Amino acid sequence: MIGRYGRSDNAQGVHQVLTTLVPYVFLWWLSVSFGRTAWYVLLVSVPLLILFTLRVFALMHECGHRSLFRSVRLNRWTGFLLGVLSGMPQYVWAQHHNYHHAHNGNWERYRGPYATLSVDEYAALSSSQQRFYRYKCSVAASPLAGFIYLILNPRLTWIKGTIGLWAHLVKGKLARPDLSLRELAASYQTRFWKNSREYRAMLWNNLVLLGAWAIMCWYCGAGLFFLVYVLSVSVAGGLGIVLFTVQHNFEHAYATDCANWDYDIGAIEGTSFLILPAWLNWFTANIGYHHIHHLSSSIPSYRLVACHKEYQHLFPDVARVKLSEVCGAMKCILWDIRAHRIITLAEYLRQT
């Protein structure tokens, strides 16, 4: 399967990017050109911008797997550009995401974007903490989660980490003037990045993005720009988080610990096949075919559908989640450690 479909094509990759960025830029021009004089234009442009921002993030994700293009350099530089547009330092995000792929289904190692609690951890919470956890995992809270995930957190972590780095350099120079700044920087430990390459990725992502914010505020005004930007990026981020969640949090999804974990079982039984209309498959870069993606992330998005159709007889046990069932899947917010599966709050209450 990987031999037949795990081949990227540079021309296909360029086509995917151009059919995303050209409408994306046009919609931004439409929004800032007519948003003040004809506000009803925003009623059309902003929902479309949300969908195209979602696709920008999906293609950025693919660059992180080096599967959008055959060229490593094209994946790297396109991923950086798409990361700026979506607000996420692409290289750093890709390292965390590849960790998820390496441990999919092993909930002792990776709990998803909502840090899914085990039934014992949930039982130990107070009633107000349980209520907050339920709200945090709900569809209603997803735009706020998208704002934190794509706009707020990448900026805060960079700022906090950089302040810590400069404080470390100053203290180090005062204590050991003979040490170079490079040596002192290499000795700095932080939870915000693992190495200098990750820090450089965060630095350039934030510098370019903040520069773009300044230019857009000068061009069209801060109020109009941030209205369109915050709405489109936050809602797109929330949709992305919901899509990711229901592809791993669904009723009785495979969820085990290190001792019992198996990679292939995790891909088949711990990942859903999200059945979406064709137009939404395009905007999400076919990520609904998530079982194929987890069997091999080297298969590019534009080959996932054909791969699934040819090998669908191998996937009778893959859970199907329809678009109408997404809200129900979002209620699967607890890990039953003893049963090695994800359950709903309602099932937990019946058990207790």
Summary of the structure (lengths in Angstrom):
residues: 352
radius of gyration: 21.6
end to end distance: 44.2
largest distance: 67.1
contacts: 1129
relative contact order: 0.15
helix: 68%
strand: 6%
